[in-house]
Amino acid sequence: MRIFFRNATPFQLQLLIWGMLFLLNFLSYLPMDGVAQALTYSLMNSLFYSMIIYGNISLLFPYLYEKGQVAVYVLVTIIMLTAIGAGRTILSISIYNHFFSKGKPEALTIQNSFYYILSGLVIYLLSFVFRIALAYFKLKRQAAQMLEQKSQAELNLLKSQVQPHFLFNTLNNIYYEAYREAPRTALLIGRLSDIMRYFVDESPKERVALSTEIKFLENYIALEEIRIRHGVKVNFEKSYAGDPLLPPMLLMTFVENIFKHGIDRGAVGNHICLSLSVHEGFLLFRTENALPKNPPFFGKEGFGLKNLQKRLTLLYENRFELSITRTETCFQARLKIPLAQTLAPFTQIPTSLV
């Protein structure tokens, strides 16, 4: 029974209640009236009970009482109980006299009508108990479903954490093994592990530390450099103090755009200039690179920058500056965004990645 209630729907619960009520009526009529009469009157009583209960909790109460029409609700309720009581009286006596009286018909009296109206009033009062019980059952069922969904979500979260971290641990093992034979390869494996850890642990956050974002950019640049035959010179100047916060992956679009569209992978002398500074609560990020003589296909160029502009608008509305300048030989980008905190006087930290 406990398993049934835990898995039952509100409709199934109501079927169970009405089935038990019918059985109770049937057993109470059976000893004195026989199977046929007990079955007939049990069905008829269940019909009138349902008319009173559902008429109140499904129509009158929500559409009249809950909308403040109390006087109308009381009046309509009295009319409903009187009409149902009178109808039940007429139908009960008519069925009895036609099928079960055995030559002794019963007269239609005021007392009979009053009895059925009074019993209808009792059922009407019980309809509120029925409504409360039904609402409580629905609430308990929703709470159980939410708890089950929460448990499933927690399980999925644990799974999603275990799988990447298993991969990180595997990469760390490969790193130590590779370090013995090829230290440079081991270093690149370490950078790849850091990038993947960033995607899993940091990118879902609303804000990340600036130092974390810079480290992510440096790791990405280092991995991109190995794909360029003659290398690329990267000057990355940083000027900031403390560790302010910013949304993740904002700066990545510029760097990715450079390696995708602004590098001649077969030429010598590729050069990239990056500049990051923080002053008076604003972050300023600049990029500059020479355009290749034989540029790659530009059919989708700018798609990432357009998405970035949409994201900036959602994050900062009109409180940011984004400018793109392109000539025949040079591509420049500039971004200025407000940070979440006011910073102390900044320190110059020039860095060059080759």
LUMNUKOL-55413 format. One record per residue: residue number from 1; residue in one letter; x, y, z of N, C-alpha, C in turn. Coordinates in steps of 0.1 Angstrom, whole numbers, plus 5000, padded with zeros to 4 digits. Example, Ala and Ser with C-alpha at 12.3 -4.5 7.8 and 13.67 -1.06 7.14 Angstrom:
REM LUMNUKOL-55413
resi resn n.u n.v n.w ca.u ca.v ca.w c.u c.v c.w
1 a 5132 4943 5078 5123 4955 5078 5132 4967 5078 .
2 s 5128 4978 5071 5137 4989 5071 5129 5000 5079 .
END
This chain:
REM LUMNUKOL-55413
resi resn n.u n.v n.w ca.u ca.v ca.w c.u c.v c.w
1 m 5008 4988 5000 5000 5000 5000 5009 5013 5000 .
2 r 5019 5012 5008 5028 5024 5008 5035 5026 4995 .
3 i 5038 5015 4988 5044 5017 4974 5034 5022 4965 .
4 f 5021 5018 4966 5011 5023 4957 5009 5038 4959 .
5 f 5008 5043 4971 5006 5057 4974 5018 5065 4969 .
6 r 5030 5060 4970 5042 5067 4966 5042 5069 4951 .
7 n 5037 5059 4943 5037 5060 4929 5024 5064 4922 .
8 a 5013 5065 4930 5000 5068 4925 4999 5082 4920 .
9 t 4990 5084 4910 4987 5097 4905 4975 5102 4913 .
10 p 4972 5115 4913 4959 5120 4919 4947 5113 4914 .
11 f 4946 5111 4901 4935 5104 4895 4933 5090 4901 .
12 q 4944 5082 4902 4944 5069 4908 4940 5069 4922 .
13 l 4944 5080 4930 4940 5081 4944 4925 5083 4945 .
14 q 4920 5091 4936 4905 5094 4937 4897 5081 4933 .
15 l 4902 5074 4923 4895 5061 4920 4895 5052 4932 .
16 l 4906 5052 4939 4907 5043 4951 4897 5048 4962 .
17 i 4896 5061 4964 4887 5066 4974 4872 5063 4971 .
18 w 4869 5065 4958 4855 5063 4954 4852 5048 4954 .
19 g 4862 5040 4950 4860 5025 4951 4857 5021 4965 .
20 m 4865 5026 4975 4862 5022 4989 4849 5027 4994 .
21 l 4845 5040 4990 4832 5045 4994 4821 5037 4988 .
22 f 4822 5033 4976 4812 5024 4969 4811 5011 4977 .
23 l 4822 5005 4980 4822 4992 4987 4816 4994 5001 .
24 l 4819 5005 5008 4813 5007 5021 4798 5008 5020 .
25 n 4793 5016 5010 4778 5017 5008 4772 5003 5005 .
26 f 4779 4996 4996 4773 4983 4992 4772 4973 5004 .
27 l 4782 4973 5012 4782 4964 5023 4772 4968 5034 .
28 s 4769 4981 5035 4759 4985 5045 4745 4982 5040 .
29 y 4743 4983 5027 4729 4979 5022 4727 4964 5021 .
30 l 4738 4957 5018 4736 4943 5015 4729 4934 5025 .
31 p 4731 4935 5038 4724 4925 5047 4709 4927 5046 .
32 m 4703 4939 5044 4689 4941 5045 4682 4941 5031 .
33 d 4689 4945 5021 4683 4948 5008 4687 4939 4997 .
34 g 4696 4930 4999 4700 4921 4988 4710 4928 4978 .
35 v 4715 4919 4969 4726 4924 4961 4722 4934 4951 .
36 a 4710 4932 4944 4706 4941 4934 4703 4955 4939 .
37 q 4695 4956 4950 4692 4969 4956 4704 4975 4962 .
38 a 4713 4968 4968 4725 4974 4974 4734 4979 4963 .
39 l 4735 4972 4952 4743 4977 4940 4737 4989 4934 .
40 t 4724 4990 4933 4717 5001 4926 4719 5014 4935 .
41 y 4716 5013 4948 4717 5024 4956 4731 5029 4959 .
42 s 4740 5019 4959 4754 5023 4961 4759 5032 4949 .
43 l 4755 5027 4937 4759 5035 4925 4753 5049 4925 .
44 m 4740 5049 4929 4733 5062 4929 4738 5071 4939 .
45 n 4741 5066 4951 4747 5075 4961 4760 5080 4957 .
46 s 4769 5072 4951 4782 5076 4947 4781 5087 4936 .
47 l 4771 5086 4928 4768 5096 4917 4765 5109 4924 .
48 f 4756 5109 4933 4751 5122 4939 4763 5128 4948 .
49 y 4770 5119 4955 4781 5124 4963 4791 5131 4954 .
50 s 4794 5125 4943 4804 5131 4934 4799 5144 4928 .
51 m 4786 5145 4925 4781 5158 4920 4783 5169 4931 .
52 i 4781 5166 4943 4782 5176 4954 4797 5180 4956 .
53 i 4805 5169 4957 4820 5172 4960 4826 5179 4948 .
54 y 4825 5174 4936 4832 5180 4925 4825 5193 4921 .
55 g 4812 5194 4923 4806 5207 4920 4811 5218 4929 .
56 n 4814 5214 4941 4819 5224 4950 4834 5227 4948 .
57 i 4843 5217 4948 4857 5219 4948 4862 5223 4934 .
58 s 4855 5219 4924 4860 5221 4910 4853 5233 4903 .
59 l 4841 5237 4908 4834 5248 4901 4831 5260 4911 .
60 l 4823 5257 4921 4818 5268 4930 4829 5275 4938 .
61 f 4837 5267 4945 4847 5272 4953 4858 5280 4945 .
62 p 4864 5274 4935 4874 5282 4928 4869 5294 4919 .
63 y 4857 5293 4914 4852 5303 4905 4843 5313 4912 .
64 l 4839 5311 4924 4830 5320 4931 4837 5325 4944 .
65 y 4839 5316 4953 4845 5319 4966 4859 5325 4965 .
66 e 4868 5319 4958 4881 5323 4957 4883 5337 4949 .
67 k 4872 5340 4942 4873 5353 4935 4865 5364 4942 .
68 g 4861 5361 4955 4855 5371 4963 4840 5372 4963 .
69 q 4834 5364 4955 4819 5364 4954 4813 5355 4964 .
70 v 4814 5358 4977 4810 5349 4988 4795 5348 4988 .
71 a 4788 5359 4987 4773 5358 4988 4768 5350 4976 .
72 v 4773 5352 4964 4768 5344 4953 4772 5329 4955 .
73 y 4784 5327 4961 4788 5313 4964 4778 5306 4974 .
74 v 4775 5313 4984 4765 5307 4994 4752 5305 4988 .
75 l 4747 5314 4980 4734 5312 4974 4734 5301 4964 .
76 v 4744 5300 4956 4744 5289 4946 4746 5276 4953 .
77 t 4754 5275 4964 4756 5263 4971 4742 5258 4977 .
78 i 4734 5267 4983 4721 5263 4988 4712 5258 4977 .
79 i 4713 5264 4965 4704 5260 4954 4709 5246 4949 .
80 m 4722 5244 4949 4728 5231 4944 4724 5220 4954 .
81 l 4725 5222 4967 4722 5212 4977 4707 5209 4977 .
82 t 4699 5219 4975 4684 5217 4975 4680 5209 4962 .
83 a 4686 5213 4951 4683 5206 4938 4687 5192 4938 .
84 i 4700 5190 4943 4705 5176 4943 4697 5167 4953 .
85 g 4694 5173 4965 4686 5166 4975 4672 5162 4970 .
86 a 4666 5172 4963 4652 5169 4957 4653 5158 4946 .
87 g 4663 5160 4938 4665 5150 4927 4668 5136 4932 .
88 r 4676 5136 4942 4680 5123 4948 4667 5116 4955 .
89 t 4659 5124 4961 4647 5119 4967 4637 5113 4957 .
90 i 4635 5121 4946 4626 5116 4936 4631 5103 4929 .
91 l 4644 5103 4926 4650 5092 4919 4650 5079 4928 .
92 s 4653 5081 4941 4654 5070 4950 4641 5063 4952 .
93 i 4630 5072 4955 4617 5066 4957 4611 5060 4944 .
94 s 4614 5066 4933 4609 5061 4920 4615 5047 4917 .
95 i 4628 5046 4919 4635 5033 4917 4630 5023 4927 .
96 y 4628 5027 4939 4623 5017 4949 4609 5012 4946 .
97 n 4600 5022 4943 4586 5018 4940 4585 5009 4927 .
98 h 4594 5012 4918 4593 5005 4905 4599 4991 4905 .
99 f 4610 4989 4913 4618 4977 4912 4618 4969 4925 .
100 f 4617 4975 4937 4620 4968 4949 4609 4969 4960 .
101 s 4598 4976 4957 4588 4978 4968 4580 4965 4971 .
102 k 4579 4956 4961 4571 4943 4964 4557 4946 4968 .
103 g 4551 4955 4961 4537 4958 4964 4534 4968 4975 .
104 k 4545 4973 4981 4544 4982 4992 4552 4995 4988 .
105 p 4546 5004 4980 4553 5016 4975 4554 5026 4987 .
106 e 4565 5034 4985 4568 5044 4995 4564 5057 4990 .
107 a 4557 5065 4999 4552 5079 4995 4564 5089 4994 .
108 l 4562 5099 4986 4572 5110 4984 4568 5120 4995 .
109 t 4576 5123 5005 4573 5132 5016 4583 5142 5017 .
110 i 4580 5153 5025 4589 5164 5028 4600 5159 5036 .
111 q 4597 5149 5045 4607 5144 5054 4618 5137 5047 .
112 n 4614 5129 5036 4624 5123 5028 4634 5133 5021 .
113 s 4628 5143 5016 4636 5154 5009 4645 5160 5019 .
114 f 4640 5164 5031 4648 5170 5041 4660 5161 5045 .
115 y 4657 5148 5046 4668 5139 5050 4679 5139 5039 .
116 y 4675 5138 5026 4685 5138 5016 4693 5151 5015 .
117 i 4686 5162 5017 4692 5176 5017 4702 5177 5028 .
118 l 4698 5172 5040 4707 5172 5052 4720 5163 5049 .
119 s 4717 5151 5044 4729 5142 5041 4738 5149 5030 .
120 g 4732 5156 5021 4740 5163 5011 4748 5174 5017 .
121 l 4743 5181 5028 4750 5191 5035 4763 5185 5041 .
122 v 4761 5173 5047 4773 5166 5053 4783 5163 5043 .
123 i 4779 5158 5031 4788 5155 5020 4795 5168 5016 .
124 y 4787 5179 5015 4793 5192 5011 4804 5196 5021 .
125 l 4802 5194 5034 4813 5198 5043 4825 5188 5042 .
126 l 4822 5176 5039 4833 5166 5037 4841 5169 5024 .
127 s 4835 5176 5015 4842 5180 5002 4854 5188 5005 .
128 f 4853 5196 5016 4865 5205 5019 4876 5196 5024 .
129 v 4873 5185 5032 4883 5176 5036 4889 5169 5024 .
130 f 4880 5165 5015 4885 5158 5003 4894 5167 4995 .
131 r 4891 5180 4994 4899 5190 4986 4913 5192 4993 .
132 i 4913 5193 5006 4925 5194 5014 4934 5182 5012 .
133 a 4928 5170 5013 4935 5158 5012 4941 5156 4998 .
134 l 4934 5160 4988 4938 5159 4974 4950 5169 4972 .
135 a 4949 5181 4977 4959 5191 4976 4972 5186 4983 .
136 y 4970 5181 4995 4982 5176 5002 4989 5164 4995 .
137 f 4981 5155 4989 4987 5144 4982 4995 5149 4970 .
138 k 4989 5159 4962 4996 5165 4951 5009 5172 4955 .
139 l 5008 5179 4967 5020 5186 4972 5031 5176 4976 .
140 k 5027 5165 4983 5037 5155 4987 5043 5148 4974 .
141 r 5035 5146 4964 5040 5139 4952 5049 5148 4945 .
142 q 5046 5161 4944 5056 5171 4938 5069 5172 4945 .
143 a 5067 5172 4959 5080 5172 4967 5088 5160 4965 .
144 a 5082 5148 4964 5089 5136 4962 5096 5136 4948 .
145 q 5089 5141 4938 5095 5142 4924 5107 5152 4924 .
146 m 5105 5163 4931 5116 5173 4932 5128 5167 4939 .
147 l 5126 5159 4950 5137 5153 4957 5144 5143 4948 .
148 e 5136 5135 4940 5142 5126 4931 5150 5132 4921 .
149 q 5144 5143 4915 5152 5151 4905 5165 5157 4910 .
150 k 5164 5162 4923 5176 5167 4930 5186 5157 4932 .
151 s 5182 5145 4936 5191 5134 4938 5198 5130 4925 .
152 q 5190 5130 4914 5195 5126 4901 5205 5136 4896 .
153 a 5201 5149 4898 5210 5160 4894 5223 5160 4902 .
154 e 5223 5157 4915 5235 5155 4923 5243 5144 4918 .
155 l 5237 5133 4914 5244 5121 4909 5250 5124 4896 .
156 n 5243 5131 4887 5249 5135 4874 5260 5145 4876 .
157 l 5259 5154 4886 5270 5163 4888 5283 5156 4893 .
158 l 5281 5146 4902 5292 5138 4906 5298 5130 4895 .
159 k 5290 5125 4886 5295 5118 4874 5303 5127 4865 .
160 s 5297 5139 4863 5304 5149 4854 5317 5154 4860 .
161 q 5318 5153 4873 5331 5157 4880 5341 5146 4880 .
162 v 5336 5134 4881 5345 5123 4882 5352 5121 4868 .
163 q 5344 5121 4857 5350 5118 4844 5361 5128 4840 .
164 p 5359 5141 4841 5370 5150 4837 5382 5149 4846 .
165 h 5380 5147 4859 5391 5146 4868 5399 5133 4866 .
166 f 5392 5123 4862 5399 5111 4858 5408 5113 4847 .
167 l 5403 5121 4837 5411 5125 4825 5423 5134 4830 .
168 f 5421 5143 4839 5431 5152 4844 5442 5143 4850 .
169 n 5438 5134 4859 5448 5125 4865 5456 5117 4855 .
170 t 5449 5112 4845 5456 5105 4834 5466 5113 4827 .
171 l 5462 5126 4824 5471 5135 4817 5483 5138 4826 .
172 n 5481 5139 4839 5492 5141 4848 5502 5130 4848 .
173 n 5496 5117 4848 5505 5106 4847 5513 5106 4834 .
174 i 5506 5109 4823 5513 5110 4810 5524 5121 4811 .
175 y 5521 5132 4817 5530 5143 4819 5543 5138 4825 .
176 y 5542 5131 4837 5554 5127 4844 5562 5116 4836 .
177 e 5555 5108 4828 5561 5098 4820 5569 5105 4808 .
178 a 5562 5115 4802 5568 5122 4791 5580 5131 4795 .
179 y 5579 5135 4807 5590 5145 4812 5603 5138 4812 .
180 r 5604 5125 4813 5617 5118 4813 5624 5118 4799 .
181 e 5615 5117 4789 5620 5116 4775 5620 5129 4768 .
182 a 5609 5137 4770 5607 5149 4762 5601 5160 4771 .
183 p 5609 5167 4778 5604 5178 4787 5595 5188 4781 .
184 r 5598 5192 4768 5589 5202 4761 5575 5196 4759 .
185 t 5575 5183 4755 5562 5177 4752 5554 5176 4766 .
186 a 5561 5173 4776 5555 5172 4789 5549 5185 4793 .
187 l 5556 5196 4790 5551 5209 4794 5538 5212 4786 .
188 l 5538 5208 4773 5526 5211 4765 5514 5202 4771 .
189 i 5517 5190 4775 5506 5182 4781 5501 5189 4794 .
190 g 5510 5194 4801 5506 5202 4813 5497 5214 4810 .
191 r 5500 5221 4799 5492 5232 4795 5478 5227 4790 .
192 l 5478 5217 4783 5465 5211 4778 5456 5207 4790 .
193 s 5462 5201 4800 5455 5197 4812 5449 5210 4819 .
194 d 5457 5221 4820 5453 5233 4826 5441 5239 4818 .
195 i 5442 5238 4805 5431 5244 4797 5418 5236 4799 .
196 m 5419 5223 4800 5407 5214 4802 5401 5217 4816 .
197 r 5410 5218 4825 5406 5221 4839 5398 5235 4840 .
198 y 5403 5244 4832 5397 5257 4831 5382 5256 4826 .
199 f 5381 5248 4815 5368 5246 4809 5358 5240 4819 .
200 v 5363 5230 4827 5354 5223 4836 5351 5231 4848 .
201 d 5362 5236 4854 5360 5242 4868 5357 5257 4867 .
202 e 5363 5265 4858 5362 5279 4858 5351 5285 4848 .
203 s 5351 5280 4836 5342 5286 4826 5327 5286 4830 .
204 p 5322 5276 4838 5308 5277 4842 5305 5288 4851 .
205 k 5315 5294 4858 5313 5304 4868 5309 5317 4861 .
206 e 5302 5326 4869 5299 5339 4864 5311 5348 4862 .
207 r 5320 5347 4872 5332 5355 4871 5344 5346 4875 .
208 v 5356 5349 4869 5368 5343 4873 5379 5353 4876 .
209 a 5389 5349 4883 5400 5358 4886 5408 5362 4873 .
210 l 5413 5374 4872 5420 5378 4860 5433 5370 4858 .
211 s 5439 5367 4869 5451 5358 4867 5448 5345 4861 .
212 t 5437 5339 4865 5432 5326 4859 5430 5328 4844 .
213 e 5423 5339 4840 5420 5341 4826 5433 5343 4818 .
214 i 5443 5350 4824 5456 5353 4817 5463 5339 4815 .
215 k 5463 5331 4826 5470 5318 4825 5464 5310 4814 .
216 f 5450 5310 4813 5443 5303 4802 5448 5308 4789 .
217 l 5449 5321 4787 5453 5327 4774 5467 5322 4771 .
218 e 5476 5323 4780 5490 5319 4778 5491 5304 4774 .
219 n 5483 5295 4781 5483 5281 4777 5478 5279 4763 .
220 y 5468 5286 4760 5462 5285 4746 5472 5289 4736 .
221 i 5479 5301 4738 5489 5306 4729 5501 5296 4727 .
222 a 5505 5290 4738 5516 5280 4738 5512 5268 4729 .
223 l 5500 5263 4730 5496 5252 4722 5494 5256 4708 .
224 e 5489 5268 4705 5488 5272 4691 5502 5274 4684 .
225 e 5512 5278 4692 5525 5280 4686 5531 5268 4680 .
226 i 5528 5256 4685 5534 5244 4680 5529 5240 4666 .
227 r 5517 5246 4663 5511 5244 4650 5517 5253 4639 .
228 i 5525 5262 4642 5531 5272 4633 5545 5268 4629 .
229 r 5548 5265 4617 5561 5259 4612 5573 5267 4617 .
230 h 5572 5280 4615 5584 5289 4618 5582 5297 4631 .
231 g 5572 5293 4639 5570 5300 4651 5563 5313 4650 .
232 v 5560 5319 4661 5554 5332 4661 5559 5340 4674 .
233 k 5562 5352 4672 5566 5360 4684 5554 5367 4690 .
234 v 5552 5365 4703 5541 5370 4710 5546 5379 4721 .
235 n 5542 5392 4720 5545 5401 4731 5532 5403 4739 .
236 f 5532 5399 4752 5520 5400 4760 5524 5409 4772 .
237 e 5519 5422 4772 5522 5431 4783 5510 5431 4792 .
238 k 5513 5430 4805 5502 5430 4815 5505 5441 4826 .
239 s 5495 5448 4829 5496 5459 4839 5484 5459 4848 .
240 y 5485 5454 4859 5473 5453 4868 5478 5450 4883 .
241 a 5469 5453 4892 5472 5450 4906 5461 5441 4912 .
242 g 5464 5434 4922 5454 5425 4928 5450 5414 4919 .
243 d 5438 5409 4921 5433 5399 4912 5418 5401 4910 .
244 p 5414 5411 4902 5400 5414 4900 5393 5403 4892 .
245 l 5380 5404 4892 5372 5394 4886 5366 5399 4873 .
246 l 5364 5390 4863 5357 5393 4851 5350 5381 4846 .
247 p 5340 5382 4837 5334 5370 4831 5344 5362 4823 .
248 p 5343 5348 4824 5352 5340 4817 5351 5341 4802 .
249 m 5362 5338 4795 5362 5336 4780 5359 5349 4772 .
250 l 5360 5361 4779 5358 5373 4771 5370 5376 4763 .
251 l 5382 5374 4767 5394 5378 4760 5398 5367 4750 .
252 m 5393 5355 4752 5398 5344 4744 5394 5346 4729 .
253 t 5383 5353 4726 5378 5355 4713 5388 5362 4704 .
254 f 5395 5372 4710 5404 5380 4703 5417 5372 4699 .
255 v 5422 5364 4709 5433 5356 4706 5431 5345 4696 .
256 e 5419 5339 4698 5415 5328 4689 5414 5334 4675 .
257 n 5408 5345 4673 5406 5352 4660 5420 5354 4653 .
258 i 5430 5358 4661 5443 5361 4656 5449 5348 4650 .
259 f 5449 5337 4657 5455 5325 4652 5447 5318 4641 .
260 k 5434 5321 4641 5426 5316 4630 5427 5323 4617 .
261 h 5428 5337 4618 5427 5345 4606 5439 5354 4603 .
262 g 5448 5355 4613 5458 5365 4612 5473 5360 4612 .
263 i 5474 5347 4610 5487 5340 4610 5489 5333 4597 .
264 d 5501 5335 4591 5505 5327 4580 5514 5316 4585 .
265 r 5508 5304 4585 5515 5293 4592 5527 5288 4584 .
266 g 5528 5292 4572 5540 5287 4564 5550 5298 4563 .
267 a 5548 5310 4568 5557 5321 4566 5566 5324 4578 .
268 v 5576 5331 4577 5585 5335 4588 5582 5349 4592 .
269 g 5583 5352 4605 5582 5365 4610 5568 5369 4615 .
270 n 5559 5359 4618 5546 5362 4624 5548 5369 4638 .
271 h 5541 5379 4640 5542 5387 4652 5529 5391 4658 .
272 i 5527 5389 4671 5514 5393 4677 5517 5402 4689 .
273 c 5510 5412 4691 5511 5421 4703 5498 5421 4711 .
274 l 5499 5418 4723 5488 5418 4733 5491 5427 4744 .
275 s 5481 5435 4748 5483 5444 4759 5471 5444 4768 .
276 l 5473 5442 4781 5462 5441 4791 5466 5450 4803 .
277 s 5457 5459 4806 5459 5469 4817 5446 5471 4825 .
278 v 5448 5475 4837 5436 5478 4846 5439 5491 4852 .
279 h 5429 5500 4851 5431 5514 4856 5417 5520 4859 .
280 e 5416 5525 4872 5404 5531 4877 5391 5522 4875 .
281 g 5393 5510 4878 5381 5501 4877 5378 5496 4863 .
282 f 5386 5498 4853 5383 5493 4840 5394 5485 4835 .
283 l 5391 5474 4827 5401 5466 4821 5402 5470 4806 .
284 l 5414 5472 4801 5416 5476 4787 5425 5465 4781 .
285 f 5420 5459 4770 5427 5448 4764 5428 5451 4749 .
286 r 5441 5451 4744 5443 5454 4730 5451 5443 4723 .
287 t 5448 5441 4711 5455 5431 4703 5459 5438 4689 .
288 e 5470 5433 4684 5475 5438 4671 5483 5427 4664 .
289 n 5480 5425 4652 5488 5415 4644 5488 5419 4629 .
290 a 5499 5416 4623 5500 5418 4608 5492 5408 4601 .
291 l 5486 5412 4590 5478 5403 4582 5487 5395 4572 .
292 p 5484 5382 4570 5493 5374 4562 5491 5378 4547 .
293 k 5502 5376 4539 5501 5379 4525 5491 5370 4518 .
294 n 5491 5358 4522 5482 5348 4517 5472 5344 4528 .
295 p 5462 5352 4530 5452 5350 4541 5444 5337 4539 .
296 p 5440 5330 4550 5431 5319 4548 5417 5323 4544 .
297 f 5409 5314 4542 5395 5317 4538 5388 5325 4549 .
298 f 5382 5336 4545 5376 5345 4555 5360 5344 4555 .
299 g 5355 5333 4550 5340 5333 4548 5333 5334 4562 .
300 k 5339 5329 4573 5332 5330 4586 5340 5339 4595 .
301 e 5348 5348 4590 5356 5357 4599 5346 5367 4605 .
302 g 5348 5369 4618 5340 5379 4625 5328 5373 4632 .
303 f 5326 5360 4630 5314 5353 4636 5316 5353 4652 .
304 g 5328 5350 4656 5331 5350 4670 5331 5364 4676 .
305 l 5335 5374 4669 5335 5388 4674 5320 5393 4675 .
306 k 5312 5389 4665 5298 5393 4666 5291 5386 4678 .
307 n 5294 5374 4681 5289 5367 4693 5294 5374 4705 .
308 l 5307 5378 4705 5312 5385 4717 5305 5398 4719 .
309 q 5302 5405 4709 5295 5418 4710 5282 5416 4716 .
310 k 5274 5406 4712 5261 5403 4718 5263 5399 4733 .
311 r 5273 5392 4736 5275 5388 4750 5279 5400 4759 .
312 l 5287 5409 4753 5291 5421 4760 5278 5430 4763 .
313 t 5270 5430 4753 5257 5438 4755 5249 5433 4766 .
314 l 5248 5419 4766 5240 5413 4777 5246 5415 4791 .
315 l 5259 5415 4791 5266 5417 4804 5267 5431 4809 .
316 y 5270 5440 4800 5273 5454 4804 5264 5464 4797 .
317 e 5254 5460 4789 5245 5470 4782 5254 5479 4774 .
318 n 5254 5492 4778 5262 5502 4770 5275 5506 4778 .
319 r 5279 5499 4788 5290 5503 4796 5303 5496 4792 .
320 f 5305 5493 4779 5317 5488 4774 5321 5495 4761 .
321 e 5333 5493 4757 5338 5499 4744 5345 5487 4736 .
322 l 5341 5485 4724 5347 5475 4715 5349 5481 4702 .
323 s 5362 5481 4698 5365 5487 4684 5374 5477 4677 .
324 i 5371 5476 4664 5379 5468 4655 5384 5476 4643 .
325 t 5397 5476 4641 5403 5483 4630 5411 5474 4621 .
326 r 5408 5475 4608 5415 5466 4599 5420 5474 4587 .
327 t 5432 5473 4584 5438 5479 4572 5443 5467 4563 .
328 e 5450 5471 4552 5454 5460 4543 5465 5452 4549 .
329 t 5472 5457 4559 5484 5450 4564 5483 5447 4579 .
330 c 5473 5453 4586 5472 5452 4601 5458 5450 4606 .
331 f 5457 5443 4617 5444 5441 4623 5445 5445 4638 .
332 q 5437 5454 4643 5437 5458 4657 5424 5457 4663 .
333 a 5424 5453 4676 5411 5452 4684 5414 5458 4697 .
334 r 5403 5464 4703 5404 5471 4716 5391 5469 4723 .
335 l 5392 5465 4736 5381 5462 4745 5383 5469 4758 .
336 k 5373 5476 4763 5373 5482 4776 5360 5479 4783 .
337 i 5362 5473 4795 5350 5468 4803 5352 5472 4817 .
338 p 5341 5475 4824 5342 5477 4839 5344 5464 4847 .
339 l 5352 5466 4857 5354 5454 4866 5346 5455 4878 .
340 a 5346 5444 4886 5337 5443 4897 5342 5451 4910 .
341 q 5354 5456 4910 5359 5462 4922 5369 5473 4918 .
342 t 5371 5482 4927 5381 5493 4925 5395 5487 4930 .
343 l 5405 5489 4921 5418 5483 4924 5428 5493 4930 .
344 a 5438 5488 4936 5449 5496 4941 5457 5501 4929 .
345 p 5467 5510 4932 5476 5514 4921 5483 5502 4914 .
346 f 5484 5503 4901 5488 5491 4894 5503 5490 4892 .
347 t 5508 5478 4889 5522 5475 4887 5524 5471 4873 .
348 q 5535 5475 4867 5539 5472 4853 5545 5458 4853 .
349 i 5540 5449 4845 5545 5435 4844 5546 5432 4830 .
350 p 5557 5436 4823 5558 5432 4809 5563 5418 4807 .
351 t 5557 5411 4798 5560 5397 4795 5561 5394 4780 .
352 s 5571 5386 4776 5572 5383 4762 5572 5368 4761 .
353 l 5562 5363 4753 5562 5348 4750 5567 5346 4736 .
354 v 5577 5338 4734 5583 5336 4721 5580 5321 4717 .
END
